[in-house]
Amino acid sequence: MLQFMVEQLNEQLSQHGTLIDVILRSDQSLVEEEEIREIILTFAGAEEEGKPVATIHLFELAEENSCEVEVEVEYAGARTAAHVSQLWEHARMLIPEISLTEKRRYIEPDKPAQEVQVLDYHFVVQEPGTKEEAEAFADTLERFAADLGKLVRLDA
């Protein structure tokens, strides 16, 4: 399912930006006999320094024959509270369940060395088995790619 998702996402996302990196991660638990497989895609609207970048995590849910998609879009740089609020409102128009996290890293008191706003959301897709399910799956990925293309271009 993961390879199928990467192929489908590559096709859809290429119409809205550039896949910068694809990483396969496999973690084996030392306590339980369980392996977690994950693919991490890095996507940008433009390959320019300082532009928003999306990280897409794909987790295979084997028992359900489905895949969980987690998305984080990072906007680096200092922004006023009004700009951050506007960014979040625009993002919520596209994806109502999206959340916002602000991260600040300090080296000296009251002087942030790094400021980042992260929009994130997730959803689950089932592997299509019928023609109707395949059409719904394609529609979901098409909408996801279009929305993500818009999110990486939002600049508050």
MIGUDREN-850191 format. One record per residue (C-alpha): residue number from 1; residue in one letter; x, y, z. Coordinates in steps of 0.5 Angstrom, whole numbers. Last residue first. Layout:
BEGIN
+-----+---------+-------+-------+-------+
! num ! residuo !    xx !    yy !    zz !
+-----+---------+-------+-------+-------+
! NUM !       a !     X !     Y !     Z !
...
+-----+---------+-------+-------+-------+
END
This chain:
BEGIN
+-----+---------+-------+-------+-------+
! num ! residuo !    xx !    yy !    zz !
+-----+---------+-------+-------+-------+
! 156 !       a !     2 !    71 !    11 !
! 155 !       d !     5 !    67 !     6 !
! 154 !       l !     0 !    61 !     3 !
! 153 !       r !     4 !    58 !    -3 !
! 152 !       v !     5 !    51 !     1 !
! 151 !       l !    -2 !    51 !     3 !
! 150 !       k !    -5 !    52 !    -4 !
! 149 !       g !    -1 !    46 !    -7 !
! 148 !       l !    -3 !    42 !     0 !
! 147 !       d !   -10 !    44 !    -2 !
! 146 !       a !    -9 !    41 !   -10 !
! 145 !       a !    -5 !    35 !    -7 !
! 144 !       f !   -11 !    33 !    -2 !
! 143 !       r !   -16 !    34 !    -7 !
! 142 !       e !   -13 !    30 !   -12 !
! 141 !       l !   -11 !    25 !    -7 !
! 140 !       t !   -19 !    25 !    -5 !
! 139 !       d !   -21 !    24 !   -12 !
! 138 !       a !   -17 !    18 !   -14 !
! 137 !       f !   -19 !    15 !    -8 !
! 136 !       a !   -26 !    16 !    -9 !
! 135 !       e !   -25 !    14 !   -16 !
! 134 !       a !   -22 !     7 !   -14 !
! 133 !       e !   -27 !     6 !    -9 !
! 132 !       e !   -32 !     6 !   -15 !
! 131 !       k !   -28 !     2 !   -19 !
! 130 !       t !   -28 !    -3 !   -13 !
! 129 !       g !   -22 !    -5 !    -8 !
! 128 !       p !   -19 !     1 !    -7 !
! 127 !       e !   -14 !     2 !    -1 !
! 126 !       q !   -17 !     6 !     4 !
! 125 !       v !   -15 !    13 !     6 !
! 124 !       v !   -14 !    16 !    13 !
! 123 !       f !   -13 !    23 !    15 !
! 122 !       h !    -8 !    28 !    18 !
! 121 !       y !    -7 !    35 !    20 !
! 120 !       d !    -2 !    40 !    21 !
! 119 !       l !     0 !    47 !    20 !
! 118 !       v !     7 !    49 !    23 !
! 117 !       q !     9 !    56 !    25 !
! 116 !       v !    17 !    57 !    26 !
! 115 !       e !    21 !    62 !    30 !
! 114 !       q !    28 !    61 !    30 !
! 113 !       a !    34 !    65 !    34 !
! 112 !       p !    28 !    68 !    39 !
! 111 !       k !    31 !    74 !    43 !
! 110 !       d !    27 !    75 !    50 !
! 109 !       p !    32 !    71 !    54 !
! 108 !       e !    38 !    69 !    49 !
! 107 !       i !    39 !    63 !    45 !
! 106 !       y !    31 !    62 !    44 !
! 105 !       r !    28 !    57 !    40 !
! 104 !       r !    20 !    59 !    38 !
! 103 !       k !    15 !    54 !    36 !
! 102 !       e !     8 !    56 !    34 !
! 101 !       t !     3 !    50 !    33 !
! 100 !       l !    -3 !    51 !    28 !
!  99 !       s !    -9 !    46 !    27 !
!  98 !       i !   -12 !    44 !    21 !
!  97 !       e !   -20 !    41 !    22 !
!  96 !       p !   -23 !    46 !    17 !
!  95 !       i !   -18 !    44 !    11 !
!  94 !       l !   -18 !    49 !     6 !
!  93 !       m !   -22 !    55 !     9 !
!  92 !       r !   -18 !    53 !    15 !
!  91 !       a !   -11 !    55 !    12 !
!  90 !       h !   -14 !    62 !    10 !
!  89 !       e !   -16 !    62 !    18 !
!  88 !       w !    -9 !    60 !    20 !
!  87 !       l !    -5 !    64 !    16 !
!  86 !       q !    -9 !    70 !    18 !
!  85 !       s !    -8 !    69 !    25 !
!  84 !       v !    -1 !    68 !    24 !
!  83 !       h !    -1 !    75 !    21 !
!  82 !       a !    -5 !    78 !    26 !
!  81 !       a !     0 !    75 !    31 !
!  80 !       t !     6 !    78 !    28 !
!  79 !       r !    10 !    74 !    24 !
!  78 !       a !    18 !    72 !    25 !
!  77 !       g !    21 !    67 !    20 !
!  76 !       a !    19 !    60 !    18 !
!  75 !       y !    13 !    57 !    15 !
!  74 !       e !    12 !    49 !    16 !
!  73 !       v !     7 !    45 !    13 !
!  72 !       e !     6 !    38 !    17 !
!  71 !       v !     2 !    33 !    14 !
!  70 !       e !     0 !    26 !    17 !
!  69 !       v !    -3 !    21 !    12 !
!  68 !       e !    -5 !    14 !    15 !
!  67 !       c !    -6 !     8 !    10 !
!  66 !       s !   -11 !     3 !     9 !
!  65 !       n !   -11 !    -5 !     9 !
!  64 !       e !   -14 !    -5 !    16 !
!  63 !       e !   -10 !   -10 !    19 !
!  62 !       a !    -4 !    -7 !    15 !
!  61 !       l !    -4 !     1 !    17 !
!  60 !       e !     1 !     3 !    13 !
!  59 !       f !     4 !    10 !    16 !
!  58 !       l !     5 !    16 !    11 !
!  57 !       h !     8 !    22 !    13 !
!  56 !       i !     8 !    28 !     9 !
!  55 !       t !    13 !    34 !    10 !
!  54 !       a !    11 !    41 !     7 !
!  53 !       v !    16 !    46 !     6 !
!  52 !       p !    14 !    54 !     6 !
!  51 !       k !    19 !    58 !     2 !
!  50 !       g !    25 !    61 !     6 !
!  49 !       e !    30 !    58 !     1 !
!  48 !       e !    27 !    57 !    -6 !
!  47 !       e !    25 !    50 !    -9 !
!  46 !       a !    18 !    52 !   -11 !
!  45 !       g !    11 !    49 !    -8 !
!  44 !       a !    15 !    45 !    -4 !
!  43 !       f !    14 !    37 !    -2 !
!  42 !       t !    18 !    33 !     3 !
!  41 !       l !    16 !    26 !     3 !
!  40 !       i !    17 !    21 !     9 !
!  39 !       i !    15 !    14 !     8 !
!  38 !       e !    14 !    10 !    14 !
!  37 !       r !    14 !     2 !    16 !
!  36 !       i !    13 !     0 !    24 !
!  35 !       e !    16 !    -7 !    25 !
!  34 !       e !    13 !   -11 !    31 !
!  33 !       e !    15 !   -16 !    35 !
!  32 !       e !    15 !   -12 !    42 !
!  31 !       v !    20 !   -10 !    46 !
!  30 !       l !    26 !    -9 !    42 !
!  29 !       s !    21 !    -5 !    37 !
!  28 !       q !    23 !    -5 !    29 !
!  27 !       d !    23 !     2 !    26 !
!  26 !       s !    23 !     2 !    18 !
!  25 !       r !    24 !     9 !    15 !
!  24 !       l !    23 !    10 !     8 !
!  23 !       i !    25 !    17 !     5 !
!  22 !       v !    23 !    21 !    -1 !
!  21 !       d !    26 !    28 !    -2 !
!  20 !       i !    24 !    35 !    -6 !
!  19 !       l !    17 !    33 !    -9 !
!  18 !       t !    16 !    39 !   -13 !
!  17 !       g !    10 !    43 !   -14 !
!  16 !       h !     2 !    43 !   -16 !
!  15 !       q !     2 !    38 !   -22 !
!  14 !       s !     8 !    34 !   -19 !
!  13 !       l !     3 !    33 !   -13 !
!  12 !       q !    -2 !    28 !   -16 !
!  11 !       e !     3 !    24 !   -20 !
!  10 !       n !     8 !    23 !   -14 !
!   9 !       l !     2 !    22 !    -9 !
!   8 !       q !     0 !    16 !   -13 !
!   7 !       e !     6 !    13 !   -14 !
!   6 !       v !     8 !    14 !    -6 !
!   5 !       m !     1 !    11 !    -5 !
!   4 !       f !     2 !     5 !    -9 !
!   3 !       q !     9 !     4 !    -5 !
!   2 !       l !     6 !     5 !     2 !
!   1 !       m !     0 !     0 !     0 !
+-----+---------+-------+-------+-------+
END
